Amino acid sequence: MIFLVFILAVYFSLKLVNFEKFDDTTEALAAVTATVEGKISKPLKKLLKRLVNSDVQEQLLVADSALGKAIKVRFIISI
């Protein structure tokens, strides 16, 4: 029961900021492959460049630790 309350609290505290569709399945597969390898795909890099303001300290939640480290190094933001 406590776990369910925790999950619901997390669910209602997160907010989707942006969503981008892939152009085709090839691009989606390449992005997934890069993510699994802990790399930043081209569509993700473009999205982060557009959304992350260098003057403001941003925070980003990333589920995969290897991808989070790659984003942190590339964009110098708090993960």
N, C-alpha and C positions, 0 to 999 in steps of 0.2 A: 504493500500500500504506500509506504514512504517513497519507494522508487517511482511509482506512478505519479505521485504528487510532484516529485522532482522533475520528471519528464514533462509534465504539464507546465510547470513553472518555466522551464527552459523554452518550451515551444511558444509560450505567449510572450516571452521577453525578447525573442529574436525577430528581426524584421528584414525582409528581402528588400535590398536596395536597388538591384538591377538584375535583369535577365536578358540574355542574348541567345538567340537561336543559332544553331550551326547552319551553314549553307547547304551541306549535304552529309551523307553518312561517312564519307571518306574523311572529311574534316573532323567529324565527331570521333571517329575511331583514332585518328592521329592525336587528338586532344586527350583521350582516355589513356592511350599508350604513354604519352608524355607524363601524365599525372601519376600513373602506376610506377614509372621510372623515377619519380620525384623531380621532374623537370617542368618548366613553365612552357606551355604550348603557345603558339603565335596568337590565337584568339584571346587566350587569357592574358597574355602580355599586353595586347592592344587595349583590352578592357581595363586592366589595372592602371595603365598609363593615363587613360582618359579619366578614371575615377579618383585616383590618388592625387591629392593636392600636396605638393612638396612643402608648402608653407605651414601646413597643419599636420599635427601628429595624428595619424589615423590608426584605428584598431581593426583587425580582421580576424575572423574565426576560420581556421583551416583544420579540417579533420585529419589530414595526412601530415605526419611530422616532416617527412622528407620534402614534400611540396612546400610546406610552411617555411622551412629553412631556406629553400631556393627563393621564395618570394621575399623573405626578410632580407636576404643578401642583395637581391636585385633592386628592390624598391626602398630599402631602409625604413620599414614600418614595423610597428609593434604587432606581433602575432600572438 
